[in-house]
Amino acid sequence: MSIDTTPTTPTTLLEAVNILLESARVAGVDSLAQVDLNEDAAAAKQALDDVSREVQRVGWEQNTSRGYVLDPEVDGTVVLPLDTAKVKISRGYSGNRLVPRDGKLYDPKLRTYTIGKSVTVDLVQYLEFADLTDTMKAYITAMAARRFAIPRLPSASAFKYTEEMVEGFLVALEQEDADHDDRDISEVSPHFAKFKRGKRR
């Protein structure tokens, strides 16, 4: 039985789940409603969720807000948004060093959550799959497909998402991200430099 080796870029999470199922040669589903999820579909969705969080946690232009102001609550605590992946205090902050802890900013020097003033940060947030760019969707889907499908396929089976293809998706994502950066991506991305060397062979 031949298998389509043309990669597909999903536009919805449902499409991505079905790409993973197809890659493992399992029947697709019509809905992501919990009642419609069989064991394989649930595992495929979990694989996508895990890889999406792993990739987004790095911090890309599309999910990073620089100069984001966090205002204190009435009790003086500074609560982080629920979808926070990573937070860094912006340069110019004059107070003690602050770190994220238990969903809030924490002052380790004074051992307190009571900050009492607004704090400007660079905030990395987890986005829903539908809100990601097509380039990131393609990379996440390819990574998740390899993790999900390869263990379920017979050895030596044809598989559309090769390691080189996944790396190519990463290069495209880094190039997209670098469009918002003045630096040359070949100088800041080891994946891009490696990919270029491989293409010259």
Backbone bond lengths (Angstrom), bond angles and torsions (degrees), N, CA, C in turn:
res aa  C-N    CA-C-N  psi(-1)  N-CA   C-N-CA  omega(-1)  CA-C   N-CA-C  phi
1 M - - - 1.471 - - 1.518 109.24 -
2 S 1.329 117.61 124.08 1.457 120.82 179.80 1.519 109.94 -81.08
3 I 1.312 114.36 158.11 1.457 118.78 -179.59 1.523 108.28 -128.65
4 D 1.309 116.44 139.01 1.455 121.13 179.07 1.518 109.17 -64.13
5 T 1.322 116.98 126.14 1.458 120.40 -178.71 1.518 111.98 -104.29
6 T 1.324 117.57 12.47 1.456 120.73 178.31 1.520 109.42 -88.79
7 P 1.339 118.40 119.14 1.460 119.90 -179.54 1.512 111.48 -67.29
8 T 1.315 115.96 146.37 1.458 121.65 -179.92 1.514 108.94 -119.71
9 T 1.331 116.58 135.64 1.460 120.47 176.70 1.520 108.90 -95.93
10 P 1.319 118.46 116.58 1.466 120.64 -178.85 1.517 111.00 -77.10
11 T 1.316 116.26 151.49 1.456 120.35 174.77 1.527 111.13 -106.70
12 T 1.324 117.19 -17.22 1.463 121.41 178.84 1.520 109.35 -130.13
13 L 1.325 115.22 162.72 1.462 120.12 177.90 1.520 110.72 -64.25
14 L 1.330 117.16 -36.79 1.461 120.53 177.88 1.524 110.52 -60.39
15 E 1.324 117.25 -44.03 1.463 119.93 178.15 1.527 110.87 -62.25
16 A 1.321 116.55 -40.04 1.463 120.15 179.35 1.525 111.26 -64.41
17 V 1.326 116.41 -42.53 1.476 120.35 177.52 1.522 109.90 -59.22
18 N 1.308 116.97 -43.82 1.464 120.38 -178.78 1.530 112.26 -69.29
19 I 1.326 117.43 -29.34 1.461 120.00 174.43 1.529 109.65 -64.79
20 L 1.333 116.58 -42.02 1.467 119.77 178.03 1.523 110.74 -64.06
21 L 1.334 116.03 -43.13 1.468 119.46 -179.85 1.519 110.79 -64.21
22 E 1.327 116.55 -43.36 1.456 120.82 178.31 1.531 110.71 -61.28
23 S 1.340 116.14 -39.94 1.458 120.42 -179.86 1.520 111.67 -62.02
24 A 1.330 115.51 -31.35 1.468 120.44 178.02 1.520 111.84 -93.14
25 R 1.344 115.95 5.69 1.463 122.33 179.58 1.524 112.08 61.09
26 V 1.340 113.19 45.58 1.458 121.71 178.67 1.529 107.38 -120.63
27 A 1.315 116.61 145.22 1.464 120.90 -179.09 1.519 111.39 -61.47
28 G 1.331 115.72 143.02 1.453 120.95 -179.44 1.519 112.32 -78.71
29 V 1.348 115.11 178.75 1.463 121.37 179.87 1.530 108.50 -124.52
30 D 1.328 115.58 161.32 1.460 121.21 -177.40 1.518 113.36 -99.14
31 S 1.338 116.80 -13.06 1.456 120.21 -175.25 1.520 109.51 -153.29
32 L 1.346 115.28 152.39 1.461 119.97 176.19 1.528 111.64 -96.86
33 A 1.319 116.52 5.11 1.460 119.27 175.33 1.522 109.04 -58.31
34 Q 1.290 116.59 138.32 1.461 121.23 -173.17 1.525 112.75 -52.82
35 V 1.338 116.75 -36.55 1.461 119.29 -177.47 1.525 111.60 -67.75
36 D 1.334 116.66 -20.93 1.456 120.10 -177.72 1.531 112.98 -94.56
37 L 1.325 116.35 -4.17 1.459 119.80 -176.16 1.522 110.71 -86.34
38 N 1.309 115.43 117.25 1.452 118.27 170.79 1.522 108.17 -84.54
39 E 1.317 116.82 -179.95 1.467 120.32 -175.15 1.527 112.20 -60.68
40 D 1.318 116.79 -43.53 1.460 119.96 -179.69 1.524 111.39 -66.28
41 A 1.325 116.95 -43.65 1.466 120.45 -179.43 1.520 110.95 -64.25
42 A 1.339 116.10 -40.66 1.465 119.49 178.49 1.522 110.64 -63.16
43 A 1.338 116.47 -40.02 1.463 120.52 178.89 1.521 111.20 -66.98
44 A 1.332 116.86 -37.23 1.458 120.70 178.38 1.528 110.66 -65.67
45 K 1.325 117.07 -43.92 1.454 120.67 178.55 1.520 110.66 -63.15
46 Q 1.334 117.14 -40.93 1.461 120.24 179.15 1.528 111.21 -64.06
47 A 1.324 116.45 -38.81 1.467 120.61 177.89 1.521 110.35 -61.84
48 L 1.324 116.67 -43.12 1.464 120.38 178.09 1.530 111.59 -64.70
49 D 1.323 116.41 -43.30 1.466 120.01 179.35 1.522 110.77 -61.39
50 D 1.337 116.26 -43.39 1.467 120.44 -178.35 1.523 111.26 -64.71
51 V 1.321 116.40 -46.64 1.474 119.94 -179.12 1.523 110.30 -67.27
52 S 1.326 117.66 -38.76 1.463 120.82 179.50 1.520 110.82 -59.61
53 R 1.307 117.25 -45.15 1.461 120.45 179.56 1.528 110.75 -67.20
54 E 1.312 116.00 -39.74 1.465 120.29 179.05 1.524 110.92 -61.40
55 V 1.324 116.85 -45.24 1.465 121.23 -178.93 1.527 110.80 -69.96
56 Q 1.322 117.35 -45.23 1.461 120.35 -176.76 1.524 112.60 -67.49
57 R 1.336 116.50 -28.16 1.461 120.88 -178.17 1.530 111.83 -61.63
58 V 1.320 116.49 -23.91 1.466 120.85 178.71 1.523 110.52 -59.21
59 G 1.339 115.82 -41.50 1.454 121.38 -177.39 1.511 111.41 96.77
60 W 1.330 116.64 104.88 1.453 122.83 179.78 1.524 108.54 -119.23
61 E 1.330 116.00 166.88 1.455 118.77 179.81 1.524 111.51 -56.34
62 Q 1.319 116.88 -36.41 1.462 119.81 -174.90 1.521 114.23 -72.93
63 N 1.330 118.46 -18.01 1.465 118.87 178.93 1.530 112.38 -125.45
64 T 1.337 116.36 22.01 1.462 121.38 178.36 1.525 110.17 -117.76
65 S 1.315 115.82 127.79 1.470 121.88 175.94 1.525 108.12 -111.56
66 R 1.325 116.02 113.55 1.458 120.76 179.10 1.529 110.18 -92.86
67 G 1.311 115.70 141.74 1.464 119.44 -178.10 1.517 112.97 73.84
68 Y 1.317 116.71 26.62 1.472 122.40 -179.95 1.530 108.49 -77.31
69 V 1.321 116.97 125.25 1.465 121.12 -176.37 1.530 110.40 -95.75
70 L 1.315 115.03 124.14 1.462 121.95 176.37 1.523 108.01 -105.28
71 D 1.316 116.24 118.68 1.469 120.81 -179.56 1.530 110.39 -93.22
72 P 1.334 116.67 148.41 1.471 119.56 -179.24 1.525 112.35 -74.15
73 E 1.325 114.64 152.52 1.461 120.85 172.57 1.531 108.61 -76.48
74 V 1.323 116.13 177.19 1.463 121.09 -179.83 1.529 110.70 -58.50
75 D 1.326 117.25 -34.81 1.462 120.91 -178.01 1.534 113.03 -84.80
76 G 1.338 117.12 4.16 1.450 120.12 177.04 1.514 115.39 91.74
77 T 1.328 117.86 -6.71 1.465 120.35 178.78 1.526 109.89 -79.29
78 V 1.325 115.28 152.20 1.462 121.22 176.85 1.523 107.49 -113.57
79 V 1.325 115.57 106.60 1.463 122.04 -174.20 1.524 109.78 -89.71
80 L 1.320 116.24 135.80 1.462 121.50 178.03 1.527 110.02 -84.38
81 P 1.335 117.96 148.01 1.466 119.96 175.00 1.528 110.67 -57.30
82 L 1.326 116.29 149.11 1.464 120.43 -176.64 1.528 112.73 -62.16
83 D 1.338 116.78 -26.31 1.459 120.04 -177.48 1.536 113.01 -93.98
84 T 1.333 116.56 18.99 1.462 120.39 -179.18 1.522 111.47 -67.76
85 A 1.328 115.75 128.46 1.462 121.49 174.52 1.522 110.93 -99.73
86 K 1.331 114.66 -37.76 1.461 119.81 -177.33 1.523 107.76 -160.66
87 V 1.327 117.04 146.98 1.457 120.09 179.96 1.521 109.02 -141.28
88 K 1.334 115.07 141.13 1.456 121.34 178.41 1.525 107.94 -136.14
89 I 1.313 116.09 131.52 1.457 119.94 179.68 1.526 108.97 -67.71
90 S 1.324 116.27 132.68 1.456 120.60 -178.20 1.525 111.24 -68.28
91 R 1.325 114.98 153.43 1.461 119.82 176.71 1.523 109.68 -63.49
92 G 1.299 115.27 145.37 1.463 119.34 -179.91 1.518 112.84 101.86
93 Y 1.328 117.69 -10.82 1.463 119.68 177.85 1.524 108.46 -68.42
94 S 1.325 116.24 129.55 1.464 120.87 -171.76 1.521 114.79 -97.51
95 G 1.320 117.25 -4.74 1.460 119.40 -177.47 1.522 112.96 -87.07
96 N 1.325 115.40 -168.57 1.463 120.94 177.09 1.525 110.43 -65.35
97 R 1.322 115.63 161.58 1.469 120.72 175.83 1.520 109.28 -61.07
98 L 1.312 116.37 133.59 1.456 122.19 179.21 1.521 109.63 -118.23
99 V 1.326 115.80 144.53 1.461 121.12 178.96 1.523 108.74 -133.75
100 P 1.339 117.56 153.66 1.468 119.24 175.69 1.529 110.80 -76.25
101 R 1.304 115.67 137.11 1.465 120.30 176.84 1.519 109.21 -157.38
102 D 1.317 115.92 128.36 1.461 121.54 175.83 1.525 112.32 53.83
103 G 1.352 116.20 38.92 1.448 120.44 175.78 1.517 114.94 78.02
104 K 1.333 117.51 9.73 1.462 121.61 179.24 1.522 108.90 -138.14
105 L 1.332 116.16 170.17 1.460 120.06 171.59 1.524 108.43 -85.59
106 Y 1.328 114.29 142.33 1.466 120.31 -175.13 1.526 109.50 -129.25
107 D 1.322 116.06 139.20 1.457 122.44 176.65 1.528 108.16 -99.35
108 P 1.345 118.05 100.95 1.467 119.72 -176.37 1.525 113.69 -68.98
109 K 1.330 117.22 -23.82 1.471 119.62 179.72 1.518 110.67 -70.49
110 L 1.340 115.73 -46.64 1.466 120.02 179.87 1.525 112.12 -91.44
111 R 1.332 115.78 -4.72 1.466 121.31 179.77 1.524 111.23 55.26
112 T 1.320 114.80 53.55 1.462 118.84 -177.80 1.526 110.79 -147.83
113 Y 1.328 114.61 153.10 1.458 121.96 172.48 1.533 110.59 -93.88
114 T 1.322 117.19 -7.38 1.456 121.26 -177.47 1.527 109.07 -81.90
115 I 1.310 115.77 100.51 1.467 121.90 -177.80 1.524 109.73 -93.03
116 G 1.329 116.67 -43.14 1.450 121.25 171.74 1.509 117.31 77.95
117 K 1.323 118.08 5.48 1.472 119.34 177.45 1.522 109.28 -154.41
118 S 1.322 115.45 164.95 1.459 120.54 179.68 1.525 109.86 -68.92
119 V 1.331 115.27 146.63 1.461 121.26 -179.68 1.525 108.19 -129.47
120 T 1.326 116.02 131.35 1.457 121.05 177.55 1.519 109.50 -95.42
121 V 1.323 116.26 130.28 1.468 120.70 -173.16 1.521 110.95 -135.26
122 D 1.314 114.41 165.66 1.463 121.85 164.55 1.523 105.13 -100.24
123 L 1.313 115.97 117.93 1.462 121.40 -170.61 1.522 111.35 -114.77
124 V 1.323 115.67 123.80 1.460 121.83 173.99 1.523 107.36 -101.62
125 Q 1.333 115.95 125.65 1.458 120.38 -175.87 1.528 111.20 -123.43
126 Y 1.325 114.92 146.49 1.460 120.26 174.93 1.523 109.08 -75.30
127 L 1.323 116.37 128.74 1.456 121.65 176.95 1.522 110.42 -103.32
128 E 1.331 115.80 154.61 1.453 120.10 172.40 1.530 109.13 -67.21
129 F 1.320 116.66 152.46 1.462 120.83 -177.71 1.524 111.41 -54.44
130 A 1.322 116.86 -40.78 1.465 120.99 -177.50 1.523 112.51 -64.70
131 D 1.336 117.31 -22.83 1.462 121.41 -177.34 1.523 113.14 -89.69
132 L 1.316 118.36 -5.23 1.460 121.75 179.80 1.529 110.54 -79.62
133 T 1.323 116.27 157.58 1.460 119.30 174.54 1.526 109.27 -70.14
134 D 1.330 116.58 158.26 1.464 120.36 178.55 1.528 111.37 -58.82
135 T 1.326 116.84 -33.64 1.463 120.53 -179.07 1.516 111.00 -64.61
136 M 1.335 116.96 -43.39 1.460 119.33 178.54 1.531 110.97 -70.78
137 K 1.337 117.17 -37.54 1.462 119.92 176.99 1.531 110.32 -58.35
138 A 1.329 116.18 -43.07 1.462 120.25 -178.23 1.517 111.04 -63.72
139 Y 1.324 117.61 -42.75 1.462 121.45 -179.33 1.530 110.85 -66.48
140 I 1.317 116.70 -46.78 1.470 120.52 -179.94 1.527 110.57 -61.33
141 T 1.325 116.58 -44.14 1.465 120.59 -179.49 1.523 111.21 -63.25
142 A 1.326 117.20 -42.45 1.464 120.49 -179.72 1.524 111.29 -64.86
143 M 1.336 116.79 -44.42 1.467 120.45 178.23 1.527 111.22 -62.04
144 A 1.331 115.36 -46.24 1.464 120.05 -178.33 1.523 111.01 -65.85
145 A 1.326 116.80 -36.70 1.463 120.54 -179.95 1.525 110.79 -62.34
146 R 1.312 116.82 -42.06 1.464 119.59 179.01 1.532 110.84 -63.37
147 R 1.310 115.89 -45.13 1.467 119.52 -178.91 1.528 112.13 -66.42
148 F 1.330 115.08 -36.93 1.463 119.36 -176.36 1.521 112.31 -80.42
149 A 1.330 116.92 -46.20 1.461 120.35 -167.74 1.528 114.47 -86.64
150 I 1.318 117.54 -41.24 1.465 119.30 -172.74 1.531 112.62 -56.07
151 P 1.344 119.88 -44.08 1.473 118.92 177.83 1.526 113.76 -64.93
152 R 1.334 116.92 -18.60 1.461 121.14 -177.19 1.525 113.03 -95.52
153 L 1.321 117.50 -8.79 1.455 121.35 -177.36 1.529 111.05 -98.55
154 P 1.321 116.94 150.43 1.466 120.09 174.30 1.533 109.47 -60.79
155 S 1.304 116.19 149.85 1.453 119.69 179.08 1.530 110.16 -60.16
156 A 1.319 115.51 146.72 1.471 123.59 179.21 1.526 112.96 71.02
157 S 1.336 118.02 12.00 1.463 120.09 177.62 1.531 110.30 -72.67
158 A 1.325 115.63 147.65 1.458 119.94 175.60 1.523 108.93 -67.86
159 F 1.330 115.92 140.27 1.463 119.43 -177.77 1.514 108.95 -142.67
160 K 1.332 116.69 127.24 1.471 120.60 -171.05 1.523 113.07 -68.62
161 Y 1.336 117.79 -33.44 1.462 119.38 -175.69 1.526 110.87 -94.27
162 T 1.325 116.05 84.55 1.457 121.05 177.95 1.530 109.70 -72.69
163 E 1.335 116.05 164.49 1.459 120.05 178.23 1.522 110.61 -60.21
164 E 1.336 116.82 -39.59 1.460 120.21 179.96 1.521 110.69 -64.91
165 M 1.335 116.75 -36.98 1.455 120.33 -179.84 1.526 110.36 -67.28
166 V 1.335 116.52 -42.50 1.460 120.15 178.38 1.522 110.26 -62.55
167 E 1.311 116.51 -41.89 1.460 119.96 178.32 1.531 110.37 -64.34
168 G 1.312 116.63 -35.58 1.459 119.79 176.19 1.514 111.77 -63.32
169 F 1.337 117.28 -39.41 1.460 120.69 176.30 1.529 110.70 -63.26
170 L 1.334 116.28 -38.04 1.462 119.95 178.42 1.528 110.76 -65.62
171 V 1.318 116.33 -42.54 1.467 120.08 177.39 1.531 110.34 -58.89
172 A 1.333 116.35 -43.94 1.464 120.18 178.99 1.522 111.20 -62.03
173 L 1.338 116.37 -39.42 1.462 120.45 178.66 1.518 110.71 -65.89
174 E 1.326 116.68 -43.42 1.457 119.94 179.42 1.528 111.08 -66.67
175 Q 1.335 116.90 -35.57 1.451 120.02 176.88 1.528 110.39 -65.43
176 E 1.325 115.93 -42.86 1.465 120.15 177.35 1.524 110.15 -59.79
177 D 1.325 116.12 -43.21 1.453 120.82 179.99 1.527 111.27 -65.57
178 A 1.340 115.24 -37.99 1.465 120.09 -178.23 1.519 112.51 -70.83
179 D 1.321 118.06 -15.87 1.458 120.81 176.78 1.531 110.91 -60.99
180 H 1.349 116.04 -18.62 1.455 121.34 179.17 1.528 110.95 -102.09
181 D 1.335 116.27 12.41 1.464 121.74 -176.67 1.515 108.80 -130.14
182 D 1.335 116.83 138.81 1.460 120.75 -178.07 1.524 112.79 -75.59
183 R 1.346 117.53 -15.74 1.449 119.85 -177.84 1.522 111.24 -76.40
184 D 1.325 115.88 155.23 1.461 122.68 176.09 1.523 107.63 -75.64
185 I 1.339 117.32 125.14 1.467 120.17 -176.39 1.527 111.98 -60.22
186 S 1.334 118.16 -29.33 1.466 119.75 179.27 1.516 111.61 -67.06
187 E 1.341 116.87 -17.58 1.451 120.79 178.79 1.523 112.08 -88.85
188 V 1.337 116.93 -25.45 1.458 119.78 -173.74 1.517 113.56 -110.94
189 S 1.336 117.73 -10.99 1.461 120.74 -177.31 1.517 111.52 -118.75
190 P 1.336 118.21 108.67 1.460 120.23 176.61 1.519 112.05 -64.16
191 H 1.344 117.86 -29.19 1.460 121.05 179.20 1.527 110.49 -66.28
192 F 1.332 116.56 -41.60 1.454 120.60 -179.44 1.527 110.49 -65.85
193 A 1.342 116.54 -44.85 1.455 120.14 179.98 1.525 110.93 -62.44
194 K 1.334 116.70 -41.78 1.466 120.87 179.47 1.516 110.70 -64.89
195 F 1.352 116.19 -40.89 1.460 120.53 -179.29 1.528 110.36 -63.16
196 K 1.349 117.51 -42.06 1.458 121.80 179.96 1.516 110.35 -63.95
197 R 1.337 117.59 -40.48 1.458 120.22 178.58 1.515 110.60 -62.75
198 G 1.354 115.52 -41.44 1.458 119.26 -178.92 1.505 112.25 -66.02
199 K 1.338 118.05 -35.41 1.470 121.55 -178.60 1.529 112.17 -71.51
200 R 1.357 116.94 -21.97 1.467 119.59 -178.14 1.524 111.81 -81.96
201 R 1.329 117.14 -12.67 1.469 119.06 -177.63 1.519 111.61 -68.59
